[in-house]
Amino acid sequence: LACVDSICYHAGGNLGVGDLEDDDVLICPQHRFRVCLRTGDAIEGGDAHARARQRLHVAYENEGSLRVRLGTNGDAASDRFASADENIWNYLMWREIRVARPVE
């Protein structure tokens, strides 16, 4: 299990509709930046050289339920999208993509 902030560190892309590559790399649909799900490190894209990080959280199963313990260690580039104003912008920007994405 892996859990990261749902908003990309780079420009606020919706990682919830991103692609998974090699089981441990999440690709942002907005600019195709890649994030390692084991470390949170940007591994390709505009901020990879700056050691940008996506905030990681601990995901685990407990008695048949999935649980998440929010990560609070250090600073992560994705933290700038944690404010209410940024989340409203992100929701409005990605609403149509969520609707247009085929249901599997």
N, C-alpha and C positions, 0 to 999 in steps of 0.2 A: 504494500500500500504506500502511496505517496500523496502528500498534500502540500500545496503551495498557495500563496495569495492568488486569487482568480484574475487579478488585473496585472498585465505585463509591466515589468519594471521600466521598459523603454518608453512607451507612449500610451499606455493605458488600454492596450488591446485585451479582448476577452479570452483568456486562456481556457475558459470552459468549453469553447468550441475549437480549441487548437487540436493539432494532430499529435499523436504519440509515435515516436520513432525509436526503435531498438529498446523498447520497454522502459527506458529511463531518460529519454529526452522529449521534452514538450516543445512544440513549435507554435509560436504565436501566429494567428491567422492574419494579423494586420501587416507586419513587415517581415514575417518568417524568421524572426529571431529565435534562437534555440536556448533552452534552459535545462540544465541537468537536474533531474528530480531527486538525485541522491544528495547533491551538495547545494543546490540553488544557484550555482554559478552560471553566468552567461557564457556559453561556449562558442557562440557564433553570433555576429551581428554588431551593430554600431557601438555598443558599450562593453563588448567582451574584453577589449583591451584595457578598459578602466576597472576591471574586476567588479562589475556590477553584479548584484545578487538579488534573487527573488526570495522573499521570506518563506522559509520552510516551517511546516507544522508537523507534529507527530500524529500519524493516523494509526489506529489499532482496532482490533476486534475484541469485544468484551461481551460474553454470553449471547452471541448471535447478533449484536448490534455494532455498527461502525461508530467509532468515537474519534474525536480530534482534540488534541491538546495544543492550544495556540502557542506558536513559537514567539518568544520575546527577546531572544538573545541578540544583542548588537543592533546595528542599523542595516537596513536592506533598501536597495533602490526602489523596490515596489512600495515602500512605506508612504511615499509621497501621494499615492492614490488612495490612501485610507480615509481621507476626509469625506464628509458627506457631499460637499460640492463636486469633488472629483467623481464620486460614485454616480451621482445624477448624470453628469456628462457622459460617463461610460455607458450607462444604461441606455440613454437616448441614442448614442452613436451606434450601438450594437444590436438594438432591438430588431431591426429588419433582418439582420443576418441570422439571428436566432429563429425567426419565423421562417426564413427561406431555407434553412438547413433541413435536409430530409430526415425523417424519423426512422430509426433502425429498429 
